[in-house]
Amino acid sequence: MTLFPRERWAALENSGIQVNFPFFLAPMVGLSHVALRETLRSYTPEGAKSLVFTEMLSSRRLSAERVGDRPETRHTAEETNLVPQLLANEERFIEIALEKLEAMRPAAIDINMGCPVDKALKHNWGVALMGDPKYAEEVVRATVRHSTRPVSVKLRTGLKDDPDYLLDFARMLESAGASWLTVHPRIASQKRRGFARWDYLARVRDAVQIPVIGNGDVQTADDALDLLRRTGCDGVMIGRAAVARPWILWQIGEMAGFAPPPGRDGGAPKGRYAEGAEYPEAFRKFREVAEEFFSPEDARRRSRFFVHWGGRWLAFGHEFWRRVNSAPDLDSMAEISDDFFAKPQHMTERTTLRS
């Protein structure tokens, strides 16, 4: 059973991009590091080929360090589908950063043109680049010039709600050499508020010939498939819902006829209480990887952040987070988790938190 568009991805196979399962973890600051990526990999259907994005990495900072020095750039040898995301706007830093990132053996490089935080806007990074098309074009061309890998761009609707501007901007990115686009159809000032304009995704997809990944308001497996059906996009990027329910990839794969993840029997968790029972298992996997790759304090901090965001889908997630937040170490977190989930807990399907 094939539910997913393949034609545009097939055109990138000569560049080493293999995608038959177009569902991608979003690049989220403080979240899309090796512990979360490995947790999701443990739930990825057998035979599924996709891409996984790092959290946002500053080209300026990368230029002055080695890959692996900081938690943000740690990775495993098994991550052959890794796409580092660059926050960048100067060619001299882009060139050096790309040289450093070769240590990751990246599948591609992604340029951030979607971050809406004030710091990015002040320094003409992130979504600020969408206010200056000529500058944004040169950033893409410079990255393509110095990269041995395909280059993609993640963007928003823009600084204003102007769909025609968005379409022109997307066409420009394609002409500048972008291999695919990921579009989060909210304007900069919305951040994650309001609703994502999925109708804009369909228009962008019709305006270009390269793959277009849709991002925004995906909280369940049904949402992910619905986005594909309604927009015709070539893939779906999942944000904080993948932190809450990393098994969402298993659920999608099961609906599409993929085999279960290696080492997992039976069906994907379905229903409020089945998902509630799976949550501590995902949290355990996360802690194991965090303990392996991070210092004790950093592993603790990132485990707390995992629960801070993902626990919002738990019916009593705030109480669970309060307890985890007070834990002095990972062993204490394990005890708290065992105690909390000794009684059946359930998850809500959706929250008011946009992603």
C-alpha positions as CSV (number, residue, x, y, z in Angstrom):
1,M,0.0,0.0,0.0
2,T,1.6,3.3,-1.1
3,L,0.1,6.5,0.3
4,F,3.1,8.7,-0.2
5,P,4.2,10.8,-3.2
6,R,7.6,9.5,-4.5
7,E,8.2,11.3,-7.8
8,R,10.0,14.4,-6.5
9,W,12.1,12.5,-4.0
10,A,13.1,10.0,-6.7
11,A,14.8,12.9,-8.6
12,L,17.2,13.3,-5.6
13,E,18.3,9.7,-5.3
14,N,21.5,10.4,-7.3
15,S,22.3,12.8,-4.5
16,G,22.1,10.1,-1.9
17,I,18.6,11.1,-0.6
18,Q,16.5,8.0,-0.1
19,V,12.9,8.7,1.1
20,N,10.1,6.2,1.1
21,F,8.6,7.3,4.4
22,P,8.3,11.1,4.2
23,F,7.8,11.9,7.9
24,F,10.5,14.0,9.5
25,L,11.4,15.1,13.0
26,A,11.5,18.9,13.1
27,P,14.6,20.9,14.1
28,M,13.7,22.1,17.6
29,V,16.1,23.9,19.8
30,G,16.9,21.9,23.0
31,L,14.9,18.9,21.7
32,S,16.2,17.5,18.4
33,H,19.4,16.2,19.7
34,V,20.8,12.7,19.7
35,A,18.7,11.4,22.6
36,L,15.4,12.4,21.0
37,R,16.5,11.3,17.5
38,E,17.5,7.9,18.8
39,T,14.3,7.5,20.7
40,L,12.4,8.2,17.5
41,R,14.6,5.8,15.6
42,S,13.6,3.0,17.9
43,Y,10.0,3.6,16.8
44,T,10.7,3.9,13.1
45,P,9.1,1.2,11.0
46,E,11.4,-1.4,9.5
47,G,12.4,-0.5,6.0
48,A,11.3,3.1,6.4
49,K,13.8,5.6,4.8
50,S,13.4,9.2,6.0
51,L,15.5,12.2,7.1
52,V,16.1,13.5,10.6
53,F,17.0,17.1,11.4
54,T,19.3,18.4,14.1
55,E,18.4,21.3,16.3
56,M,19.4,24.7,14.9
57,L,23.2,25.2,14.8
58,S,24.8,28.6,14.5
59,S,27.3,28.8,11.6
60,R,29.4,31.3,13.6
61,R,29.6,29.1,16.6
62,L,30.4,26.0,14.5
63,S,33.2,27.8,12.9
64,A,35.1,28.0,16.2
65,E,34.6,24.5,17.5
66,R,34.7,20.8,16.6
67,V,31.6,18.7,15.9
68,G,30.9,16.7,19.0
69,D,32.3,19.2,21.5
70,R,28.8,20.4,22.4
71,P,25.6,18.2,23.0
72,E,24.0,19.8,20.0
73,T,26.4,18.2,17.6
74,R,26.7,14.8,19.1
75,H,25.5,12.0,16.9
76,T,25.7,8.2,16.4
77,A,27.3,6.2,13.6
78,E,23.9,4.8,12.7
79,E,22.5,8.3,11.8
80,T,23.1,8.1,8.1
81,N,20.1,10.2,7.4
82,L,21.0,13.2,9.4
83,V,20.4,16.8,8.2
84,P,22.1,19.5,10.3
85,Q,20.2,22.7,10.3
86,L,22.2,25.9,10.0
87,L,21.4,29.4,11.3
88,A,23.5,31.3,8.9
89,N,23.8,34.5,6.8
90,E,27.5,35.1,6.0
91,E,29.4,33.1,3.4
92,R,32.7,33.0,5.4
93,F,31.0,31.3,8.3
94,I,28.9,29.1,6.1
95,E,32.0,27.7,4.3
96,I,33.8,26.8,7.6
97,A,30.7,25.4,9.2
98,L,30.1,23.1,6.3
99,E,33.7,21.8,6.5
100,K,33.2,21.1,10.2
101,L,29.8,19.4,9.6
102,E,31.4,16.8,7.3
103,A,32.4,15.0,10.5
104,M,28.6,14.1,10.8
105,R,28.5,12.6,7.3
106,P,25.3,14.5,6.7
107,A,22.8,13.5,4.2
108,A,22.0,17.1,3.4
109,I,22.2,20.6,4.9
110,D,19.1,22.7,5.9
111,I,19.1,26.5,6.1
112,N,16.9,28.1,8.8
113,M,14.7,30.8,7.4
114,G,11.9,30.2,9.9
115,C,13.1,31.0,13.4
116,P,11.0,33.9,14.7
117,V,12.8,34.7,18.0
118,D,13.9,38.3,18.5
119,K,17.6,37.5,18.4
120,A,17.3,36.0,14.9
121,L,15.3,39.0,13.7
122,K,17.9,41.5,15.0
123,H,20.8,39.7,13.3
124,N,19.0,39.1,10.0
125,W,18.9,35.3,10.7
126,G,16.0,32.9,10.5
127,V,12.8,34.3,9.3
128,A,14.3,37.8,9.0
129,L,15.9,36.6,5.8
130,M,12.4,36.3,4.3
131,G,12.2,40.1,4.4
132,D,15.2,40.4,2.1
133,P,14.9,38.1,-0.9
134,K,18.1,39.0,-2.6
135,Y,20.1,38.4,0.6
136,A,18.3,35.2,1.2
137,E,19.0,34.1,-2.4
138,E,22.8,34.7,-1.8
139,V,22.7,32.7,1.4
140,V,21.3,29.7,-0.5
141,R,23.7,30.1,-3.4
142,A,26.7,30.4,-1.0
143,T,25.6,27.3,0.8
144,V,25.1,25.3,-2.4
145,R,28.5,26.6,-3.6
146,H,30.4,25.2,-0.6
147,S,28.3,22.1,0.1
148,T,28.9,18.6,-1.3
149,R,25.4,17.7,-0.2
150,P,21.9,18.7,-1.2
151,V,20.7,22.0,0.5
152,S,17.2,22.5,1.7
153,V,15.4,25.5,3.3
154,K,12.9,25.7,6.1
155,L,10.8,28.8,6.0
156,R,7.5,30.3,7.2
157,T,4.8,32.2,5.3
158,G,7.0,35.3,5.9
159,L,7.0,38.5,8.0
160,K,3.5,39.3,6.7
161,D,0.5,37.2,5.5
162,D,1.1,37.5,1.8
163,P,0.7,34.2,-0.1
164,D,1.8,35.7,-3.4
165,Y,5.1,36.8,-1.8
166,L,5.5,33.4,-0.3
167,L,5.2,31.8,-3.7
168,D,7.7,34.1,-5.3
169,F,10.1,33.5,-2.4
170,A,9.7,29.7,-2.9
171,R,10.4,30.0,-6.6
172,M,13.5,32.1,-5.8
173,L,14.8,29.4,-3.4
174,E,14.3,26.8,-6.0
175,S,16.2,28.8,-8.6
176,A,19.0,29.5,-6.1
177,G,19.6,25.7,-5.8
178,A,17.5,24.5,-2.9
179,S,16.8,20.8,-3.3
180,W,13.6,20.9,-1.3
181,L,11.6,23.2,1.0
182,T,9.9,22.8,4.3
183,V,7.1,25.3,4.9
184,H,5.6,26.2,8.2
185,P,2.6,28.3,7.1
186,R,2.5,30.8,9.9
187,I,3.8,34.4,9.8
188,A,6.8,35.3,12.1
189,S,4.7,37.1,14.7
190,Q,2.4,34.1,15.2
191,K,5.3,31.9,16.4
192,R,3.2,28.8,17.3
193,R,-0.1,30.7,17.9
194,G,-3.2,30.4,15.7
195,F,-3.6,27.8,13.0
196,A,-1.2,26.8,10.3
197,R,-2.5,27.7,6.8
198,W,-2.4,24.3,5.1
199,D,-4.0,25.8,2.0
200,Y,-0.8,27.8,1.5
201,L,1.2,24.5,1.5
202,A,-0.8,23.3,-1.6
203,R,-0.1,26.5,-3.4
204,V,3.7,26.4,-2.7
205,R,3.8,22.8,-3.9
206,D,2.1,23.8,-7.1
207,A,4.5,26.7,-7.6
208,V,7.8,24.7,-7.6
209,Q,9.1,21.4,-9.0
210,I,11.1,20.3,-5.9
211,P,9.7,18.4,-2.9
212,V,7.7,20.5,-0.4
213,I,7.4,19.3,3.2
214,G,4.4,20.6,5.2
215,N,4.9,21.6,8.9
216,G,2.4,22.8,11.5
217,D,-0.6,21.5,13.5
218,V,0.4,17.9,13.3
219,Q,-0.4,16.2,16.6
220,T,-1.5,12.7,15.6
221,A,-0.8,10.1,12.9
222,D,-4.2,11.0,11.4
223,D,-3.2,14.6,11.2
224,A,0.0,13.7,9.4
225,L,-1.8,11.7,6.8
226,D,-4.6,14.3,6.5
227,L,-2.0,17.0,5.7
228,L,-0.7,14.9,2.8
229,R,-4.1,14.2,1.5
230,R,-5.3,17.8,1.7
231,T,-2.2,19.6,0.4
232,G,-0.5,17.1,-1.9
233,C,2.8,17.8,-0.2
234,D,5.7,15.5,-0.5
235,G,6.2,15.0,3.2
236,V,5.2,16.0,6.7
237,M,7.4,17.5,9.4
238,I,6.4,16.7,13.0
239,G,7.4,18.9,15.9
240,R,6.5,18.7,19.6
241,A,3.9,15.9,19.0
242,A,6.9,13.7,18.2
243,V,8.3,14.6,21.7
244,A,5.0,13.6,23.3
245,R,4.5,10.4,21.3
246,P,7.6,9.3,19.6
247,W,5.7,6.2,18.5
248,I,3.7,8.4,16.1
249,L,6.1,7.1,13.4
250,W,5.1,3.5,14.2
251,Q,1.4,4.5,14.1
252,I,1.8,6.1,10.7
253,G,3.8,3.2,9.3
254,E,1.2,0.7,10.5
255,M,-1.5,2.6,8.7
256,A,0.6,2.6,5.6
257,G,1.5,-1.1,5.6
258,F,5.1,-0.9,6.9
259,A,6.4,-3.6,9.2
260,P,6.8,-2.8,12.9
261,P,10.0,-1.2,14.1
262,P,12.8,-3.8,14.6
263,G,12.5,-5.6,17.9
264,R,8.9,-4.5,18.5
265,D,6.0,-7.0,18.3
266,G,2.3,-6.4,18.1
267,G,0.7,-3.2,17.0
268,A,1.5,0.4,17.6
269,P,0.0,1.9,20.8
270,K,-3.5,3.0,20.1
271,G,-6.0,4.7,22.4
272,R,-5.5,7.0,25.4
273,Y,-4.4,4.4,28.0
274,A,-2.2,2.4,25.5
275,E,-0.3,5.6,24.7
276,G,-0.1,6.4,28.4
277,A,1.5,3.1,29.1
278,E,4.0,3.6,26.3
279,Y,5.1,7.0,27.5
280,P,7.4,5.8,30.3
281,E,9.0,3.3,27.9
282,A,9.9,6.2,25.6
283,F,11.1,8.3,28.5
284,R,13.3,5.4,29.6
285,K,14.9,5.1,26.1
286,F,15.4,8.9,26.1
287,R,17.2,8.8,29.4
288,E,19.4,5.9,28.4
289,V,20.7,7.7,25.3
290,A,21.0,11.0,27.3
291,E,23.1,9.3,29.9
292,E,25.4,7.8,27.2
293,F,26.0,11.0,25.3
294,F,25.7,13.9,27.8
295,S,27.2,14.9,31.1
296,P,25.1,14.0,34.2
297,E,23.8,17.5,34.6
298,D,23.1,18.0,30.9
299,A,21.3,14.6,30.7
300,R,19.2,15.7,33.6
301,R,18.4,19.1,32.1
302,R,17.4,17.6,28.7
303,S,15.3,14.9,30.3
304,R,13.4,17.6,32.2
305,F,12.9,19.5,28.9
306,F,11.6,16.3,27.2
307,V,8.9,16.0,29.9
308,H,8.3,19.7,29.9
309,W,7.1,19.6,26.3
310,G,5.9,16.1,25.7
311,G,4.2,15.7,29.1
312,R,1.6,18.2,28.1
313,W,-0.3,15.5,26.3
314,L,-0.4,13.5,29.5
315,A,-3.7,13.9,31.5
316,F,-1.7,14.7,34.6
317,G,1.5,15.8,32.8
318,H,2.0,18.9,34.9
319,E,2.2,16.9,38.0
320,F,4.6,14.4,36.4
321,W,6.8,17.3,35.2
322,R,6.8,18.9,38.6
323,R,8.1,15.7,40.1
324,V,10.7,15.1,37.4
325,N,11.8,18.7,37.6
326,S,12.8,18.2,41.2
327,A,14.8,15.0,40.6
328,P,18.5,15.4,41.4
329,D,19.6,12.8,38.8
330,L,18.4,10.2,36.2
331,D,18.1,7.4,38.8
332,S,15.6,9.5,40.7
333,M,13.8,10.3,37.5
334,A,13.5,6.6,36.8
335,E,12.0,6.0,40.3
336,I,9.6,8.9,39.9
337,S,8.5,7.5,36.5
338,D,8.0,4.0,37.8
339,D,5.9,5.4,40.7
340,F,3.8,7.8,38.6
341,F,3.0,5.1,35.9
342,A,2.3,2.4,38.4
343,K,-1.3,3.5,38.1
344,P,-2.7,3.6,34.5
345,Q,-2.3,7.0,33.0
346,H,-3.7,8.3,29.8
347,M,-2.8,10.8,27.1
348,T,-5.0,13.3,25.3
349,E,-5.2,13.2,21.6
350,R,-4.5,16.9,21.1
351,T,-3.6,19.9,23.2
352,T,-4.0,23.6,22.7
353,L,-0.2,23.8,22.2
354,R,0.5,24.4,18.5
355,S,3.5,22.9,16.8
